[in-house]
Amino acid sequence: MQVGQLTIEEKDQLVGQTLAPDWYFNPVEDGNTPPNWVISTQEMDNCINPDFLWVKDLPLIEWVAPIPPPFPPTE
């Protein structure tokens, strides 16, 4: 699965912003080392907010799922 790669500055611009009415951008970190900030291709394709149409031109990279932190041992 591919996702759109963001710079930190681009991620900061998108947090809390709408891509369409009642639909907010959701930048997340992937599982690469160091992690990349990314958004889904659905967010890219469905963006109609004129302030953020640049997301349609983001470079695409393969999604690498983050490794969940280990659970603490149970007794």
N, CA, C and O atoms as a Tripos MOL2 file, in Angstrom:
@<TRIPOS>MOLECULE
protein
  300   299    75     0     0
PROTEIN
NO_CHARGES

@<TRIPOS>ATOM
      1 N           0.8440   -1.1710    0.0000 N.3       1 MET1
      2 CA          0.0000    0.0000    0.0000 C.3       1 MET1
      3 C           0.8920    1.2370    0.0000 C.2       1 MET1
      4 O           1.8980    1.2960    0.7070 O.2       1 MET1
      5 N           0.5090    2.2080   -0.7950 N.am      2 GLN2
      6 CA          1.2900    3.4370   -0.8560 C.3       2 GLN2
      7 C           0.6130    4.5550   -0.0700 C.2       2 GLN2
      8 O          -0.6060    4.5820    0.0980 O.2       2 GLN2
      9 N           1.4520    5.4770    0.4050 N.am      3 VAL3
     10 CA          1.0020    6.6390    1.1710 C.3       3 VAL3
     11 C           1.7700    7.8540    0.6820 C.2       3 VAL3
     12 O           2.8130    7.7210    0.0420 O.2       3 VAL3
     13 N           1.2510    9.0430    0.9860 N.am      4 GLY4
     14 CA          1.9280   10.2740    0.6110 C.3       4 GLY4
     15 C           2.8920   10.7100    1.6910 C.2       4 GLY4
     16 O           2.5180   10.8230    2.8590 O.2       4 GLY4
     17 N           4.1440   10.9570    1.3010 N.am      5 GLN5
     18 CA          5.1820   11.3300    2.2590 C.3       5 GLN5
     19 C           5.1720   12.8370    2.4860 C.2       5 GLN5
     20 O           5.1210   13.6190    1.5370 O.2       5 GLN5
     21 N           5.2220   13.2360    3.7670 N.am      6 LEU6
     22 CA          5.2280   14.6350    4.1730 C.3       6 LEU6
     23 C           6.5530   15.0130    4.8140 C.2       6 LEU6
     24 O           7.2340   14.1730    5.4020 O.2       6 LEU6
     25 N           6.9080   16.2730    4.6940 N.am      7 THR7
     26 CA          7.9870   16.8090    5.5220 C.3       7 THR7
     27 C           7.3720   17.1650    6.8790 C.2       7 THR7
     28 O           6.1490   17.1910    7.0190 O.2       7 THR7
     29 N           8.1940   17.4320    7.8520 N.am      8 ILE8
     30 CA          7.6780   17.8430    9.1630 C.3       8 ILE8
     31 C           6.8840   19.1380    9.0330 C.2       8 ILE8
     32 O           5.8410   19.2940    9.6680 O.2       8 ILE8
     33 N           7.3730   20.0640    8.2140 N.am      9 GLU9
     34 CA          6.6750   21.3340    8.0190 C.3       9 GLU9
     35 C           5.3070   21.1140    7.3720 C.2       9 GLU9
     36 O           4.3280   21.7510    7.7630 O.2       9 GLU9
     37 N           5.2320   20.2170    6.3870 N.am     10 GLU10
     38 CA          3.9520   19.9070    5.7430 C.3      10 GLU10
     39 C           3.0020   19.2460    6.7380 C.2      10 GLU10
     40 O           1.8130   19.5640    6.7740 O.2      10 GLU10
     41 N           3.5320   18.3230    7.5480 N.am     11 LYS11
     42 CA          2.7100   17.6800    8.5800 C.3      11 LYS11
     43 C           2.1290   18.7330    9.5070 C.2      11 LYS11
     44 O           0.9400   18.6880    9.8210 O.2      11 LYS11
     45 N           2.9490   19.6850    9.9510 N.am     12 ASP12
     46 CA          2.4800   20.7290   10.8610 C.3      12 ASP12
     47 C           1.3810   21.5820   10.2250 C.2      12 ASP12
     48 O           0.4770   22.0400   10.9230 O.2      12 ASP12
     49 N           1.4490   21.7980    8.9180 N.am     13 GLN13
     50 CA          0.4180   22.5740    8.2220 C.3      13 GLN13
     51 C          -0.9140   21.8320    8.1700 C.2      13 GLN13
     52 O          -1.9700   22.4650    8.1670 O.2      13 GLN13
     53 N          -0.8790   20.5020    8.1290 N.am     14 LEU14
     54 CA         -2.0880   19.7130    7.9460 C.3      14 LEU14
     55 C          -2.8120   19.3440    9.2380 C.2      14 LEU14
     56 O          -4.0200   19.1090    9.2130 O.2      14 LEU14
     57 N          -2.1090   19.2870   10.3550 N.am     15 VAL15
     58 CA         -2.7230   18.8630   11.6170 C.3      15 VAL15
     59 C          -3.8890   19.7970   11.9520 C.2      15 VAL15
     60 O          -3.7320   21.0160   12.0090 O.2      15 VAL15
     61 N          -5.0610   19.1950   12.1710 N.am     16 GLY16
     62 CA         -6.2500   19.9540   12.5370 C.3      16 GLY16
     63 C          -6.9770   20.6120   11.3820 C.2      16 GLY16
     64 O          -7.9540   21.3280   11.6010 O.2      16 GLY16
     65 N          -6.5210   20.3850   10.1460 N.am     17 GLN17
     66 CA         -7.1200   21.0030    8.9690 C.3      17 GLN17
     67 C          -8.0380   20.0210    8.2430 C.2      17 GLN17
     68 O          -7.8360   18.8070    8.2920 O.2      17 GLN17
     69 N          -9.0370   20.5630    7.5770 N.am     18 THR18
     70 CA         -9.9720   19.7180    6.8310 C.3      18 THR18
     71 C          -9.5210   19.5500    5.3920 C.2      18 THR18
     72 O          -9.0160   20.4840    4.7680 O.2      18 THR18
     73 N          -9.7100   18.3470    4.8780 N.am     19 LEU19
     74 CA         -9.4540   18.1040    3.4610 C.3      19 LEU19
     75 C         -10.7560   18.2160    2.6840 C.2      19 LEU19
     76 O         -10.7480   18.4820    1.4820 O.2      19 LEU19
     77 N         -11.8810   18.0110    3.3780 N.am     20 ALA20
     78 CA        -13.2340   18.1690    2.8410 C.3      20 ALA20
     79 C         -14.1200   18.4240    4.0660 C.2      20 ALA20
     80 O         -13.6720   18.2120    5.1930 O.2      20 ALA20
     81 N         -15.3650   18.8750    3.8740 N.am     21 PRO21
     82 CA        -16.2150   19.1270    5.0460 C.3      21 PRO21
     83 C         -16.3080   17.9090    5.9680 C.2      21 PRO21
     84 O         -16.5900   16.7950    5.5250 O.2      21 PRO21
     85 N         -16.0650   18.1450    7.2550 N.am     22 ASP22
     86 CA        -16.1270   17.1050    8.2890 C.3      22 ASP22
     87 C         -15.1350   15.9640    8.0930 C.2      22 ASP22
     88 O         -15.3560   14.8660    8.6040 O.2      22 ASP22
     89 N         -14.0560   16.2000    7.3690 N.am     23 TRP23
     90 CA        -13.0230   15.1830    7.1450 C.3      23 TRP23
     91 C         -11.6760   15.8560    7.3530 C.2      23 TRP23
     92 O         -11.3090   16.7700    6.6140 O.2      23 TRP23
     93 N         -10.9470   15.4050    8.3530 N.am     24 TYR24
     94 CA         -9.6810   16.0270    8.7460 C.3      24 TYR24
     95 C          -8.4890   15.2050    8.2810 C.2      24 TYR24
     96 O          -8.5420   13.9770    8.2240 O.2      24 TYR24
     97 N          -7.4150   15.9070    7.9530 N.am     25 PHE25
     98 CA         -6.1560   15.2180    7.6740 C.3      25 PHE25
     99 C          -5.7050   14.4940    8.9320 C.2      25 PHE25
    100 O          -5.9300   14.9630   10.0480 O.2      25 PHE25
    101 N          -5.0670   13.3480    8.7410 N.am     26 ASN26
    102 CA         -4.5690   12.5480    9.8550 C.3      26 ASN26
    103 C          -3.1520   12.0820    9.5600 C.2      26 ASN26
    104 O          -2.9370   10.9070    9.2630 O.2      26 ASN26
    105 N          -2.1710   13.0010    9.6400 N.am     27 PRO27
    106 CA         -0.7870   12.5660    9.4220 C.3      27 PRO27
    107 C          -0.3490   11.6120   10.5350 C.2      27 PRO27
    108 O          -0.6350   11.8260   11.7130 O.2      27 PRO27
    109 N           0.3490   10.5590   10.1270 N.am     28 VAL28
    110 CA          0.8720    9.5760   11.0840 C.3      28 VAL28
    111 C           2.3180    9.2550   10.7260 C.2      28 VAL28
    112 O           2.7660    9.4800    9.6020 O.2      28 VAL28
    113 N           3.0300    8.7260   11.7060 N.am     29 GLU29
    114 CA          4.3990    8.2720   11.4600 C.3      29 GLU29
    115 C           4.3650    6.8080   11.0520 C.2      29 GLU29
    116 O           3.5990    6.0120   11.5950 O.2      29 GLU29
    117 N           5.2110    6.4690   10.0850 N.am     30 ASP30
    118 CA          5.3040    5.0640    9.6740 C.3      30 ASP30
    119 C           6.3580    4.3460   10.5040 C.2      30 ASP30
    120 O           6.8730    4.8960   11.4780 O.2      30 ASP30
    121 N           6.6750    3.1220   10.1180 N.am     31 GLY31
    122 CA          7.5940    2.2930   10.8900 C.3      31 GLY31
    123 C           9.0360    2.3270   10.4240 C.2      31 GLY31
    124 O           9.8510    1.5310   10.8910 O.2      31 GLY31
    125 N           9.3730    3.2380    9.5070 N.am     32 ASN32
    126 CA         10.7640    3.3450    9.0660 C.3      32 ASN32
    127 C          11.6330    3.9340   10.1700 C.2      32 ASN32
    128 O          11.1280    4.5260   11.1240 O.2      32 ASN32
    129 N          12.9340    3.7660   10.0320 N.am     33 THR33
    130 CA         13.8980    4.3620   10.9610 C.3      33 THR33
    131 C          14.8240    5.2630   10.1640 C.2      33 THR33
    132 O          15.6160    4.7570    9.3700 O.2      33 THR33
    133 N          14.7600    6.5760   10.3400 N.am     34 PRO34
    134 CA         13.7820    7.3040   11.1510 C.3      34 PRO34
    135 C          12.4110    7.2700   10.4910 C.2      34 PRO34
    136 O          12.3060    7.0400    9.2860 O.2      34 PRO34
    137 N          11.3410    7.5010   11.2870 N.am     35 PRO35
    138 CA         10.0020    7.4280   10.7210 C.3      35 PRO35
    139 C           9.7110    8.5790    9.7580 C.2      35 PRO35
    140 O          10.2650    9.6710    9.8840 O.2      35 PRO35
    141 N           8.8360    8.3110    8.8000 N.am     36 ASN36
    142 CA          8.3330    9.3250    7.8840 C.3      36 ASN36
    143 C           6.9450    9.7520    8.3400 C.2      36 ASN36
    144 O           6.1950    8.9410    8.8840 O.2      36 ASN36
    145 N           6.5980   11.0060    8.1250 N.am     37 TRP37
    146 CA          5.2200   11.4610    8.2970 C.3      37 TRP37
    147 C           4.5060   11.2120    6.9870 C.2      37 TRP37
    148 O           5.0290   11.5270    5.9180 O.2      37 TRP37
    149 N           3.2990   10.6410    7.0660 N.am     38 VAL38
    150 CA          2.5610   10.2660    5.8620 C.3      38 VAL38
    151 C           1.0690   10.5400    6.0380 C.2      38 VAL38
    152 O           0.5680   10.6660    7.1550 O.2      38 VAL38
    153 N           0.3690   10.6290    4.8910 N.am     39 ILE39
    154 CA         -1.0890   10.6160    4.8660 C.3      39 ILE39
    155 C          -1.5140    9.5700    3.8430 C.2      39 ILE39
    156 O          -0.7290    9.1600    2.9880 O.2      39 ILE39
    157 N          -2.7640    9.1490    3.9470 N.am     40 SER40
    158 CA         -3.2670    8.1250    3.0400 C.3      40 SER40
    159 C          -3.5130    8.7010    1.6460 C.2      40 SER40
    160 O          -3.6830    9.9080    1.4760 O.2      40 SER40
    161 N          -3.5290    7.8150    0.6630 N.am     41 THR41
    162 CA         -3.8540    8.2480   -0.6960 C.3      41 THR41
    163 C          -5.3160    8.6590   -0.7730 C.2      41 THR41
    164 O          -5.6780    9.4510   -1.6430 O.2      41 THR41
    165 N          -6.1730    8.1440    0.1110 N.am     42 GLN42
    166 CA         -7.5640    8.5820    0.1460 C.3      42 GLN42
    167 C          -7.6440   10.0570    0.5350 C.2      42 GLN42
    168 O          -8.4310   10.8130   -0.0350 O.2      42 GLN42
    169 N          -6.8290   10.4620    1.5060 N.am     43 GLU43
    170 CA         -6.7890   11.8720    1.8920 C.3      43 GLU43
    171 C          -6.2900   12.7180    0.7200 C.2      43 GLU43
    172 O          -6.8260   13.7920    0.4460 O.2      43 GLU43
    173 N          -5.2740   12.2290    0.0440 N.am     44 MET44
    174 CA         -4.7220   12.9640   -1.0940 C.3      44 MET44
    175 C          -5.7630   13.1050   -2.2010 C.2      44 MET44
    176 O          -5.9860   14.2030   -2.7100 O.2      44 MET44
    177 N          -6.4000   11.9940   -2.5730 N.am     45 ASP45
    178 CA         -7.3340   11.9750   -3.6970 C.3      45 ASP45
    179 C          -8.6000   12.7780   -3.4330 C.2      45 ASP45
    180 O          -9.1590   13.3770   -4.3520 O.2      45 ASP45
    181 N          -9.0570   12.7950   -2.1800 N.am     46 ASN46
    182 CA        -10.3390   13.4150   -1.8510 C.3      46 ASN46
    183 C         -10.2280   14.8430   -1.3380 C.2      46 ASN46
    184 O         -11.2390   15.4570   -0.9970 O.2      46 ASN46
    185 N          -9.0200   15.3770   -1.2800 N.am     47 CYS47
    186 CA         -8.8460   16.7480   -0.8060 C.3      47 CYS47
    187 C          -9.4990   17.7260   -1.7820 C.2      47 CYS47
    188 O          -9.1960   17.7320   -2.9750 O.2      47 CYS47
    189 N         -10.4070   18.5580   -1.2450 N.am     48 ILE48
    190 CA        -11.0100   19.6250   -2.0470 C.3      48 ILE48
    191 C         -10.7580   20.9910   -1.4150 C.2      48 ILE48
    192 O         -11.2280   22.0080   -1.9250 O.2      48 ILE48
    193 N         -10.0200   21.0200   -0.3110 N.am     49 ASN49
    194 CA         -9.6820   22.2860    0.3410 C.3      49 ASN49
    195 C          -8.6410   22.9970   -0.5210 C.2      49 ASN49
    196 O          -7.5350   22.4860   -0.7010 O.2      49 ASN49
    197 N          -8.9870   24.1840   -1.0590 N.am     50 PRO50
    198 CA         -8.0620   24.8550   -1.9710 C.3      50 PRO50
    199 C          -6.7150   25.2110   -1.3410 C.2      50 PRO50
    200 O          -5.7270   25.3890   -2.0540 O.2      50 PRO50
    201 N          -6.6670   25.3170   -0.0180 N.am     51 ASP51
    202 CA         -5.4060   25.6460    0.6550 C.3      51 ASP51
    203 C          -4.4380   24.4680    0.6880 C.2      51 ASP51
    204 O          -3.2460   24.6530    0.9360 O.2      51 ASP51
    205 N          -4.9400   23.2600    0.4400 N.am     52 PHE52
    206 CA         -4.1070   22.0750    0.5920 C.3      52 PHE52
    207 C          -4.1080   21.1610   -0.6230 C.2      52 PHE52
    208 O          -3.7790   19.9800   -0.5080 O.2      52 PHE52
    209 N          -4.4680   21.6820   -1.7700 N.am     53 LEU53
    210 CA         -4.4760   20.8510   -2.9780 C.3      53 LEU53
    211 C          -3.0800   20.3430   -3.3410 C.2      53 LEU53
    212 O          -2.9430   19.4110   -4.1330 O.2      53 LEU53
    213 N          -2.0520   20.9510   -2.7670 N.am     54 TRP54
    214 CA         -0.6790   20.4880   -3.0180 C.3      54 TRP54
    215 C          -0.4640   19.0510   -2.5470 C.2      54 TRP54
    216 O           0.4780   18.3970   -2.9930 O.2      54 TRP54
    217 N          -1.3290   18.5420   -1.6440 N.am     55 VAL55
    218 CA         -1.1410   17.1620   -1.1890 C.3      55 VAL55
    219 C          -1.3200   16.1690   -2.3340 C.2      55 VAL55
    220 O          -0.8040   15.0520   -2.2710 O.2      55 VAL55
    221 N          -2.0400   16.5630   -3.3730 N.am     56 LYS56
    222 CA         -2.2470   15.6660   -4.5200 C.3      56 LYS56
    223 C          -0.9390   15.3570   -5.2480 C.2      56 LYS56
    224 O          -0.8630   14.3820   -5.9960 O.2      56 LYS56
    225 N           0.0950   16.1830   -5.0330 N.am     57 ASP57
    226 CA          1.3860   16.0090   -5.6960 C.3      57 ASP57
    227 C           2.4750   15.4560   -4.7780 C.2      57 ASP57
    228 O           3.6520   15.4710   -5.1380 O.2      57 ASP57
    229 N           2.0940   14.9690   -3.5940 N.am     58 LEU58
    230 CA          3.1020   14.4160   -2.6830 C.3      58 LEU58
    231 C           3.7500   13.1780   -3.2880 C.2      58 LEU58
    232 O           3.1080   12.4430   -4.0390 O.2      58 LEU58
    233 N           5.0320   12.9410   -2.9620 N.am     59 PRO59
    234 CA          5.6610   11.6900   -3.4120 C.3      59 PRO59
    235 C           5.0260   10.5100   -2.6940 C.2      59 PRO59
    236 O           4.6940   10.5920   -1.5110 O.2      59 PRO59
    237 N           4.8620    9.4160   -3.4200 N.am     60 LEU60
    238 CA          4.2940    8.1920   -2.8490 C.3      60 LEU60
    239 C           5.4160    7.2570   -2.4070 C.2      60 LEU60
    240 O           6.4090    7.0730   -3.1110 O.2      60 LEU60
    241 N           5.2330    6.6730   -1.2280 N.am     61 ILE61
    242 CA          6.1720    5.6780   -0.7100 C.3      61 ILE61
    243 C           5.3600    4.4890   -0.2070 C.2      61 ILE61
    244 O           4.1590    4.6020    0.0360 O.2      61 ILE61
    245 N           6.0240    3.3590   -0.0560 N.am     62 GLU62
    246 CA          5.3670    2.1670    0.4870 C.3      62 GLU62
    247 C           5.1540    2.3310    1.9900 C.2      62 GLU62
    248 O           6.0500    2.7690    2.7120 O.2      62 GLU62
    249 N           3.9630    1.9750    2.4470 N.am     63 TRP63
    250 CA          3.6390    2.0220    3.8750 C.3      63 TRP63
    251 C           4.4080    0.9380    4.6170 C.2      63 TRP63
    252 O           4.4110   -0.2230    4.2080 O.2      63 TRP63
    253 N           5.0570    1.3210    5.7090 N.am     64 VAL64
    254 CA          5.7170    0.3940    6.6170 C.3      64 VAL64
    255 C           5.0400    0.5850    7.9670 C.2      64 VAL64
    256 O           5.1480    1.6460    8.5820 O.2      64 VAL64
    257 N           4.3440   -0.4430    8.4190 N.am     65 ALA65
    258 CA          3.6120   -0.3400    9.6840 C.3      65 ALA65
    259 C           4.5800   -0.1910   10.8530 C.2      65 ALA65
    260 O           5.6190   -0.8490   10.8850 O.2      65 ALA65
    261 N           4.2460    0.6670   11.8130 N.am     66 PRO66
    262 CA          5.0930    0.7800   13.0060 C.3      66 PRO66
    263 C           5.0060   -0.4970   13.8430 C.2      66 PRO66
    264 O           3.9860   -1.1870   13.8450 O.2      66 PRO66
    265 N           6.0680   -0.7870   14.5350 N.am     67 ILE67
    266 CA          6.0830   -1.9400   15.4410 C.3      67 ILE67
    267 C           5.4800   -1.4820   16.7680 C.2      67 ILE67
    268 O           5.9710   -0.5290   17.3720 O.2      67 ILE67
    269 N           4.4190   -2.1510   17.2280 N.am     68 PRO68
    270 CA          3.8150   -1.7140   18.4950 C.3      68 PRO68
    271 C           4.7790   -1.9240   19.6480 C.2      68 PRO68
    272 O           5.5810   -2.8580   19.6320 O.2      68 PRO68
    273 N           4.7010   -1.0520   20.6560 N.am     69 PRO69
    274 CA          5.5750   -1.2340   21.8160 C.3      69 PRO69
    275 C           5.2150   -2.5290   22.5380 C.2      69 PRO69
    276 O           4.0620   -2.9590   22.5060 O.2      69 PRO69
    277 N           6.1970   -3.1510   23.1890 N.am     70 PRO70
    278 CA          5.9040   -4.4020   23.8960 C.3      70 PRO70
    279 C           5.0010   -4.1280   25.1060 C.2      70 PRO70
    280 O           5.0700   -3.0740   25.7380 O.2      70 PRO70
    281 N           4.1640   -5.1070   25.3980 N.am     71 PHE71
    282 CA          3.3340   -4.9900   26.5810 C.3      71 PHE71
    283 C           4.1850   -5.2600   27.8140 C.2      71 PHE71
    284 O           5.1100   -6.0710   27.7670 O.2      71 PHE71
    285 N           3.8790   -4.5850   28.9160 N.am     72 PRO72
    286 CA          4.6330   -4.9150   30.1390 C.3      72 PRO72
    287 C           4.2980   -6.3380   30.5640 C.2      72 PRO72
    288 O           3.1880   -6.8140   30.3290 O.2      72 PRO72
    289 N           5.2440   -7.0090   31.1830 N.am     73 PRO73
    290 CA          4.9820   -8.3950   31.6210 C.3      73 PRO73
    291 C           3.8500   -8.4310   32.6400 C.2      73 PRO73
    292 O           3.7310   -7.5430   33.4850 O.2      73 PRO73
    293 N           3.0390   -9.4460   32.5530 N.am     74 THR74
    294 CA          1.9640   -9.6370   33.5280 C.3      74 THR74
    295 C           2.4090  -10.6530   34.5730 C.2      74 THR74
    296 O           3.2240  -11.5380   34.3140 O.2      74 THR74
    297 N           1.8630  -10.4940   35.7180 N.am     75 GLU75
    298 CA          2.2600  -11.4240   36.8200 C.3      75 GLU75
    299 C           1.1670  -12.3850   37.1200 C.2      75 GLU75
    300 O           1.3130  -13.2300   38.0030 O.2      75 GLU75
@<TRIPOS>BOND
     1     1     2 1
     2     2     3 1
     3     3     4 2
     4     3     5 am
     5     5     6 1
     6     6     7 1
     7     7     8 2
     8     7     9 am
     9     9    10 1
    10    10    11 1
    11    11    12 2
    12    11    13 am
    13    13    14 1
    14    14    15 1
    15    15    16 2
    16    15    17 am
    17    17    18 1
    18    18    19 1
    19    19    20 2
    20    19    21 am
    21    21    22 1
    22    22    23 1
    23    23    24 2
    24    23    25 am
    25    25    26 1
    26    26    27 1
    27    27    28 2
    28    27    29 am
    29    29    30 1
    30    30    31 1
    31    31    32 2
    32    31    33 am
    33    33    34 1
    34    34    35 1
    35    35    36 2
    36    35    37 am
    37    37    38 1
    38    38    39 1
    39    39    40 2
    40    39    41 am
    41    41    42 1
    42    42    43 1
    43    43    44 2
    44    43    45 am
    45    45    46 1
    46    46    47 1
    47    47    48 2
    48    47    49 am
    49    49    50 1
    50    50    51 1
    51    51    52 2
    52    51    53 am
    53    53    54 1
    54    54    55 1
    55    55    56 2
    56    55    57 am
    57    57    58 1
    58    58    59 1
    59    59    60 2
    60    59    61 am
    61    61    62 1
    62    62    63 1
    63    63    64 2
    64    63    65 am
    65    65    66 1
    66    66    67 1
    67    67    68 2
    68    67    69 am
    69    69    70 1
    70    70    71 1
    71    71    72 2
    72    71    73 am
    73    73    74 1
    74    74    75 1
    75    75    76 2
    76    75    77 am
    77    77    78 1
    78    78    79 1
    79    79    80 2
    80    79    81 am
    81    81    82 1
    82    82    83 1
    83    83    84 2
    84    83    85 am
    85    85    86 1
    86    86    87 1
    87    87    88 2
    88    87    89 am
    89    89    90 1
    90    90    91 1
    91    91    92 2
    92    91    93 am
    93    93    94 1
    94    94    95 1
    95    95    96 2
    96    95    97 am
    97    97    98 1
    98    98    99 1
    99    99   100 2
   100    99   101 am
   101   101   102 1
   102   102   103 1
   103   103   104 2
   104   103   105 am
   105   105   106 1
   106   106   107 1
   107   107   108 2
   108   107   109 am
   109   109   110 1
   110   110   111 1
   111   111   112 2
   112   111   113 am
   113   113   114 1
   114   114   115 1
   115   115   116 2
   116   115   117 am
   117   117   118 1
   118   118   119 1
   119   119   120 2
   120   119   121 am
   121   121   122 1
   122   122   123 1
   123   123   124 2
   124   123   125 am
   125   125   126 1
   126   126   127 1
   127   127   128 2
   128   127   129 am
   129   129   130 1
   130   130   131 1
   131   131   132 2
   132   131   133 am
   133   133   134 1
   134   134   135 1
   135   135   136 2
   136   135   137 am
   137   137   138 1
   138   138   139 1
   139   139   140 2
   140   139   141 am
   141   141   142 1
   142   142   143 1
   143   143   144 2
   144   143   145 am
   145   145   146 1
   146   146   147 1
   147   147   148 2
   148   147   149 am
   149   149   150 1
   150   150   151 1
   151   151   152 2
   152   151   153 am
   153   153   154 1
   154   154   155 1
   155   155   156 2
   156   155   157 am
   157   157   158 1
   158   158   159 1
   159   159   160 2
   160   159   161 am
   161   161   162 1
   162   162   163 1
   163   163   164 2
   164   163   165 am
   165   165   166 1
   166   166   167 1
   167   167   168 2
   168   167   169 am
   169   169   170 1
   170   170   171 1
   171   171   172 2
   172   171   173 am
   173   173   174 1
   174   174   175 1
   175   175   176 2
   176   175   177 am
   177   177   178 1
   178   178   179 1
   179   179   180 2
   180   179   181 am
   181   181   182 1
   182   182   183 1
   183   183   184 2
   184   183   185 am
   185   185   186 1
   186   186   187 1
   187   187   188 2
   188   187   189 am
   189   189   190 1
   190   190   191 1
   191   191   192 2
   192   191   193 am
   193   193   194 1
   194   194   195 1
   195   195   196 2
   196   195   197 am
   197   197   198 1
   198   198   199 1
   199   199   200 2
   200   199   201 am
   201   201   202 1
   202   202   203 1
   203   203   204 2
   204   203   205 am
   205   205   206 1
   206   206   207 1
   207   207   208 2
   208   207   209 am
   209   209   210 1
   210   210   211 1
   211   211   212 2
   212   211   213 am
   213   213   214 1
   214   214   215 1
   215   215   216 2
   216   215   217 am
   217   217   218 1
   218   218   219 1
   219   219   220 2
   220   219   221 am
   221   221   222 1
   222   222   223 1
   223   223   224 2
   224   223   225 am
   225   225   226 1
   226   226   227 1
   227   227   228 2
   228   227   229 am
   229   229   230 1
   230   230   231 1
   231   231   232 2
   232   231   233 am
   233   233   234 1
   234   234   235 1
   235   235   236 2
   236   235   237 am
   237   237   238 1
   238   238   239 1
   239   239   240 2
   240   239   241 am
   241   241   242 1
   242   242   243 1
   243   243   244 2
   244   243   245 am
   245   245   246 1
   246   246   247 1
   247   247   248 2
   248   247   249 am
   249   249   250 1
   250   250   251 1
   251   251   252 2
   252   251   253 am
   253   253   254 1
   254   254   255 1
   255   255   256 2
   256   255   257 am
   257   257   258 1
   258   258   259 1
   259   259   260 2
   260   259   261 am
   261   261   262 1
   262   262   263 1
   263   263   264 2
   264   263   265 am
   265   265   266 1
   266   266   267 1
   267   267   268 2
   268   267   269 am
   269   269   270 1
   270   270   271 1
   271   271   272 2
   272   271   273 am
   273   273   274 1
   274   274   275 1
   275   275   276 2
   276   275   277 am
   277   277   278 1
   278   278   279 1
   279   279   280 2
   280   279   281 am
   281   281   282 1
   282   282   283 1
   283   283   284 2
   284   283   285 am
   285   285   286 1
   286   286   287 1
   287   287   288 2
   288   287   289 am
   289   289   290 1
   290   290   291 1
   291   291   292 2
   292   291   293 am
   293   293   294 1
   294   294   295 1
   295   295   296 2
   296   295   297 am
   297   297   298 1
   298   298   299 1
   299   299   300 2
@<TRIPOS>SUBSTRUCTURE
     1 MET1         2 RESIDUE 1 A MET
     2 GLN2         6 RESIDUE 1 A GLN
     3 VAL3        10 RESIDUE 1 A VAL
     4 GLY4        14 RESIDUE 1 A GLY
     5 GLN5        18 RESIDUE 1 A GLN
     6 LEU6        22 RESIDUE 1 A LEU
     7 THR7        26 RESIDUE 1 A THR
     8 ILE8        30 RESIDUE 1 A ILE
     9 GLU9        34 RESIDUE 1 A GLU
    10 GLU10       38 RESIDUE 1 A GLU
    11 LYS11       42 RESIDUE 1 A LYS
    12 ASP12       46 RESIDUE 1 A ASP
    13 GLN13       50 RESIDUE 1 A GLN
    14 LEU14       54 RESIDUE 1 A LEU
    15 VAL15       58 RESIDUE 1 A VAL
    16 GLY16       62 RESIDUE 1 A GLY
    17 GLN17       66 RESIDUE 1 A GLN
    18 THR18       70 RESIDUE 1 A THR
    19 LEU19       74 RESIDUE 1 A LEU
    20 ALA20       78 RESIDUE 1 A ALA
    21 PRO21       82 RESIDUE 1 A PRO
    22 ASP22       86 RESIDUE 1 A ASP
    23 TRP23       90 RESIDUE 1 A TRP
    24 TYR24       94 RESIDUE 1 A TYR
    25 PHE25       98 RESIDUE 1 A PHE
    26 ASN26      102 RESIDUE 1 A ASN
    27 PRO27      106 RESIDUE 1 A PRO
    28 VAL28      110 RESIDUE 1 A VAL
    29 GLU29      114 RESIDUE 1 A GLU
    30 ASP30      118 RESIDUE 1 A ASP
    31 GLY31      122 RESIDUE 1 A GLY
    32 ASN32      126 RESIDUE 1 A ASN
    33 THR33      130 RESIDUE 1 A THR
    34 PRO34      134 RESIDUE 1 A PRO
    35 PRO35      138 RESIDUE 1 A PRO
    36 ASN36      142 RESIDUE 1 A ASN
    37 TRP37      146 RESIDUE 1 A TRP
    38 VAL38      150 RESIDUE 1 A VAL
    39 ILE39      154 RESIDUE 1 A ILE
    40 SER40      158 RESIDUE 1 A SER
    41 THR41      162 RESIDUE 1 A THR
    42 GLN42      166 RESIDUE 1 A GLN
    43 GLU43      170 RESIDUE 1 A GLU
    44 MET44      174 RESIDUE 1 A MET
    45 ASP45      178 RESIDUE 1 A ASP
    46 ASN46      182 RESIDUE 1 A ASN
    47 CYS47      186 RESIDUE 1 A CYS
    48 ILE48      190 RESIDUE 1 A ILE
    49 ASN49      194 RESIDUE 1 A ASN
    50 PRO50      198 RESIDUE 1 A PRO
    51 ASP51      202 RESIDUE 1 A ASP
    52 PHE52      206 RESIDUE 1 A PHE
    53 LEU53      210 RESIDUE 1 A LEU
    54 TRP54      214 RESIDUE 1 A TRP
    55 VAL55      218 RESIDUE 1 A VAL
    56 LYS56      222 RESIDUE 1 A LYS
    57 ASP57      226 RESIDUE 1 A ASP
    58 LEU58      230 RESIDUE 1 A LEU
    59 PRO59      234 RESIDUE 1 A PRO
    60 LEU60      238 RESIDUE 1 A LEU
    61 ILE61      242 RESIDUE 1 A ILE
    62 GLU62      246 RESIDUE 1 A GLU
    63 TRP63      250 RESIDUE 1 A TRP
    64 VAL64      254 RESIDUE 1 A VAL
    65 ALA65      258 RESIDUE 1 A ALA
    66 PRO66      262 RESIDUE 1 A PRO
    67 ILE67      266 RESIDUE 1 A ILE
    68 PRO68      270 RESIDUE 1 A PRO
    69 PRO69      274 RESIDUE 1 A PRO
    70 PRO70      278 RESIDUE 1 A PRO
    71 PHE71      282 RESIDUE 1 A PHE
    72 PRO72      286 RESIDUE 1 A PRO
    73 PRO73      290 RESIDUE 1 A PRO
    74 THR74      294 RESIDUE 1 A THR
    75 GLU75      298 RESIDUE 1 A GLU
